Amino acid sequence: MREEGNGPDPVAVEQRVDVPAENVSSYIGDFRNAKEWMVGVEGIEKLSEDHYRLMLESPVGRLEPEAKVLEHGNGLIRWSYLTTIEGGGEVKVAPDGGTSCIVTYTGDFRLKNKALMRAARFVGIERFARRNAERSLVRLKQLMEARRY
């Protein structure tokens, strides 16, 4: 369980996408695609089957946490950070009629370096994380609807 005041509150945002759920699920199911739609993800390096290194821009500089995909399929991808960051995230895709879906992103994280976490809170990491999550789902919507995956 998370200690009070130990990090930003979890972020949860959702977006309606006018593309069938199975198409969106297939796209987000490849974790390497996160570079295209997740704001702040500058690069992704696949280290092994479900193990990746992410290059992230943050209010306290570039971070390169490793992440492991814990669950993938049935409209869900869920990951946990292994280094640099504690916590993880998930993206759920739920049908919303035949040709659209609701995409929900939930993320919860804290920097493992306590001094860096204090600096991140000072410069507004919570606002930064929420804004990036919202912008990420808007970007996903635009990509998916433009491509009609």
N, C-alpha and C positions, 0 to 999 in steps of 0.2 A: 504494500500500500504506500502511496505517495505521502511524504511528510508535508504538512502545511507550510506554505511559503518556500518550498524547495525549488520551485520552478513555475513556469507559466501554466495557467489553467489549460486543460485540454481544448483543442480547437475542433469544432464540428460545423461543417457547412454542407449545403446540398445545392444541386443544380438540375433542372430539367433539361434533357437533351433530346432533340427530335430525330433520334436514330434508334433502331431496335436495340434492346438491352444486350442481346447476344453479340452484336457487332461491337458495342462499347466494351463489353466484358473481354472480348478477344483482344482488343487493342490494349487495354490497361493491364491485361494478364501478362504481357511481356514487359517486365520491369524496366528493361532498357528504354522503352518508349517514354518513361517519365521525364527524360531530358527534353522531349518535345512539348510536353504539356504542363509540367510542374514548374511554376515560377520559382526561381532560386536554385534549381538543379542545373548546374553548368556542365556536368559530365557524369557518366556512369561507366564503370569498368566491371565487367563480369569476371569474378575470380574463380568461381566454380558453379555447379548446377544452380543453387539457390543463394549464392553468396556474392555480394556486390560491394564495390567501393563507390561512394557518391562524392562528387565535388559540389559543395553547396556554398552559395554566397549567404552571408549572415551579417547582422549589424556589427558583429565583432570580428569580421574578416572571413576568409575562406576556411571552411571546415571540410575534412575528408573522412567522414565516418564510414565504417563498414556496416552493411546491413544484411540480414538473412530473411528471405521470403519464407514465412512460416506456413502460409496457407494460400492456395491459388486454385481457383475454379468456382463454378456455380455462382458467378457474379461477384466474387470477392477476391481481393488480394490483400494480404496482411503481412507486415514485416516488423522486425525488431532490429534496433541498432545494437551493434556489438562493441563498437569502439567510439570514443569521443562524446557520444550522446547516449543518454539512458532514455528508454521509451521506444516508441514505434508509431506506426500508422496503419490505416486500412482504408481501402476504397471499396464501397459496395455499389452494385448496380442492380436496380430493381425495375422490372417492367412497369410501364405506366401507359397502358394501351398497346396496341399492336406495333406502332411505329415510333414510340418514344420510351424514355426511361428516366428514372431519378437516380442521379449519382450522388453518393454521400461520401465525403472525406472526413475522417477523424484522425487526429494526431495528438500525441502526448509526448513531450520530450523535455529533458533537462540536460544541460552540458555537464559532463562528468567533472570538469575542472571548476571547482566552486568559485574561484576568483573570476574566471571568465563568465560564469553564470551571473555573478553579481553585476559585472560590467554589462552583460546582455540585458538584464532587467533594467539597468539604469538607462540604456539607450532605447528601450521600448520593444523588447523581443516579443511580448504578447501581441501588441498591435501589428508588428511586422509579420508574425506567424499567421494571424487571422487574415490580414490583407493578402498575403501570398496564397493562402488556401483559397480564398474567394476568387482571386485572379486566376489561379490554376484551374478551377472548375469552369470559369468563363472561357479560358483558353481551350480546355478540353472540348467544351460545347462547340466553339467555333471551328476547331479542327475536324471534329467528327461530322458536323453538319455540312461543312464545305466539301469534305471528301465523300460524304454519304457512305461511310464504311458499312 
